[in-house]
Amino acid sequence: MTLSRTWIGAATLGLLLTATVARAGAGDKPVAASLVKLTPDQIAQRIDVRDDPLERQVMFSTQPVHRKGGFTNGVTVNDGFIQATKSRDGGAVTWRVRYDFTYFGAHPDVTQVDMRTRDGVVRIKPTAVRRWSEECPESIGTCGQQMSVEFEAPEDVMRDIAAAYRPGDRTPWRLRFGDDHGDGVTVGLAPVEVAGLVGVVDSWKP
């Protein structure tokens, strides 16, 4: 799959960061203290590794590590995790980030993902946006709708996030799921979690 990304200049980056502060949400909150207490090696022990010899790729997931949650810009964050797939010959690695949300009323559009990098912000097209409704009692006037968004993250950015890990640091690495009008949902990745995942992926050998 070809990774679609667009670089955003410094002036635009300043506007994005200002907008994020104005709409404080899950991405502006510190990384959970219970997660920061762990080391990358402890995170690595919780990574789900699916190594099926009949498959051409090995899959690694941070989903069991720590359940994410929060409320931002009118949307509930249910969970977020990273999946890495590595070819069995030890070559290419693909990094996918997925977040699950619940919203009420009109569904939010997600046409782009703005992800912080060491050089500014990179804009990425989502690879999948799924919506569905769960059974809702008639006594409830407005029912929550579910949405799942996935995108393919650049490998250099994922490794920069891992390199940003500092013991005890609760600063998240922010990204935003947004629409063409600038509205969106800001969340944050934990460098300690990414560092643990990168370590597991790099240590796997065919």
C-alpha positions in Angstrom: 0.0 0.0 0.0 1.3 3.4 -0.9 1.5 5.7 2.1 -0.2 9.0 1.3 1.2 11.9 3.3 1.5 15.7 3.0 3.9 17.9 4.9 2.5 21.0 6.6 4.6 24.1 7.1 5.6 25.8 10.3 2.9 28.5 10.1 0.2 25.9 9.7 1.7 23.9 12.5 1.3 26.9 14.8 -2.3 27.2 13.9 -2.9 23.5 14.5 -1.3 23.6 17.9 -3.3 26.7 18.9 -6.5 25.0 17.9 -5.6 21.9 19.9 -5.1 24.0 23.0 -8.5 25.6 22.4 -10.2 22.2 22.2 -8.5 20.4 25.1 -9.2 16.7 25.0 -7.7 13.3 25.3 -4.6 14.2 23.4 -3.8 17.0 25.8 -4.0 14.9 28.9 -0.9 13.3 30.3 -0.3 9.7 29.5 -1.9 7.5 32.2 0.3 7.2 35.3 -0.2 3.4 35.3 1.2 3.2 31.8 4.2 5.5 32.5 5.2 3.3 35.4 6.0 0.5 33.0 9.3 0.2 31.1 9.5 -0.6 27.4 10.6 -4.1 28.4 7.5 -4.6 30.5 5.4 -3.3 27.7 7.1 -5.8 25.4 5.9 -8.6 27.6 2.3 -7.5 27.0 2.5 -7.2 23.2 0.2 -9.6 21.4 2.4 -11.5 18.8 0.7 -13.6 16.2 3.3 -15.8 14.6 1.5 -18.2 12.4 3.9 -20.2 10.2 1.2 -20.4 7.5 1.0 -16.6 7.2 3.5 -14.5 5.2 3.6 -11.8 7.9 3.9 -11.7 11.7 1.5 -9.4 13.5 2.3 -7.4 16.7 -0.4 -5.5 18.6 -0.4 -3.2 21.6 -4.1 -3.7 22.2 -3.6 -5.8 25.4 -1.1 -3.3 26.9 -3.4 -0.6 28.2 -6.9 0.4 27.4 -7.2 4.0 26.3 -10.1 6.3 27.1 -11.2 9.9 27.4 -13.5 12.5 26.1 -12.6 15.1 23.4 -14.5 17.6 21.3 -17.8 15.8 22.0 -16.5 12.3 21.2 -15.7 9.5 23.6 -12.4 7.7 23.0 -13.0 4.0 23.7 -9.6 2.6 22.9 -6.5 3.1 20.7 -3.7 0.8 19.8 -1.0 0.1 17.2 -0.6 -2.9 15.0 2.7 -3.7 13.3 3.1 -6.3 10.6 6.5 -7.6 9.6 7.2 -9.8 6.6 8.4 -13.3 7.5 11.6 -12.8 5.5 12.5 -10.0 8.1 12.0 -7.2 5.6 9.3 -4.5 5.4 7.3 -3.4 8.5 3.9 -1.7 8.3 2.6 0.4 11.2 -1.1 0.9 11.6 -2.8 3.0 14.3 -6.4 2.4 15.2 -8.8 4.4 17.4 -12.3 3.5 18.4 -14.8 6.2 19.3 -18.5 6.7 20.4 -20.4 9.8 19.3 -23.9 11.1 19.5 -25.9 12.9 16.8 -24.4 13.8 13.4 -21.4 11.6 12.7 -18.0 13.4 12.5 -16.2 13.2 9.2 -12.6 11.9 9.2 -10.8 12.6 6.0 -7.3 13.2 7.3 -4.9 12.5 10.2 -2.5 15.2 11.3 0.5 13.6 13.1 3.3 15.5 14.8 6.8 14.7 13.6 10.2 16.1 14.5 10.0 18.3 11.4 6.4 19.6 11.8 3.2 17.9 11.0 2.5 15.2 8.4 -1.0 14.8 7.0 -2.1 11.2 6.3 -5.2 9.8 4.6 -7.0 7.2 6.7 -6.9 3.7 5.4 -10.3 2.8 6.9 -13.2 4.6 8.6 -16.0 2.3 9.8 -19.2 3.2 11.5 -21.9 1.0 13.1 -24.8 1.2 15.5 -25.3 -1.1 18.5 -28.7 -2.2 19.8 -30.4 0.6 21.7 -33.4 0.4 24.1 -36.4 2.3 22.9 -36.5 4.2 26.2 -33.3 6.0 25.3 -33.9 9.0 23.1 -30.4 9.3 21.5 -28.1 6.3 21.1 -24.3 6.4 20.7 -22.8 5.5 17.4 -19.6 3.7 17.0 -16.7 4.7 14.8 -13.3 3.1 14.1 -10.5 4.9 12.3 -7.2 3.4 11.0 -4.3 4.9 9.3 -0.8 3.8 8.2 1.9 5.7 10.1 5.3 6.4 8.6 8.0 4.2 10.1 10.4 7.1 10.7 7.7 8.8 12.8 7.0 5.7 14.8 10.7 5.3 15.5 11.0 9.0 16.5 8.1 8.5 19.0 10.0 5.5 20.5 13.2 7.5 20.7 11.3 10.2 22.6 10.7 7.9 25.5 12.0 9.1 28.8 11.3 7.3 32.1 8.4 8.9 34.0 7.6 11.4 31.2 3.8 11.6 30.7 3.9 13.8 27.6 1.8 12.3 24.8 2.7 12.4 21.1 -0.3 14.1 19.6 -2.2 13.4 16.5 -5.6 14.5 15.2 -8.4 12.8 13.3 -10.0 15.6 11.3 -12.2 16.7 8.5 -11.6 19.1 5.6 -12.8 22.1 7.7 -10.3 21.8 10.5 -12.6 20.1 13.1 -11.3 17.0 14.7 -10.6 14.7 17.6 -7.1 15.0 19.2 -5.6 12.0 20.9 -2.0 11.0 22.0 0.3 8.1 21.7 2.5 7.1 24.6 6.2 7.0 23.7 6.8 4.1 26.3 4.2 2.0 24.5 5.7 2.7 21.1 9.2 2.0 22.3 8.1 -1.4 23.7 6.4 -2.3 20.4 9.4 -1.2 18.3 11.7 -3.3 20.5 9.6 -6.4 20.0 9.3 -5.9 16.3 13.1 -5.4 15.9 13.9 -8.4 18.0 11.8 -10.8 16.0 13.9 -12.9 13.6 12.7 -15.3 10.9 
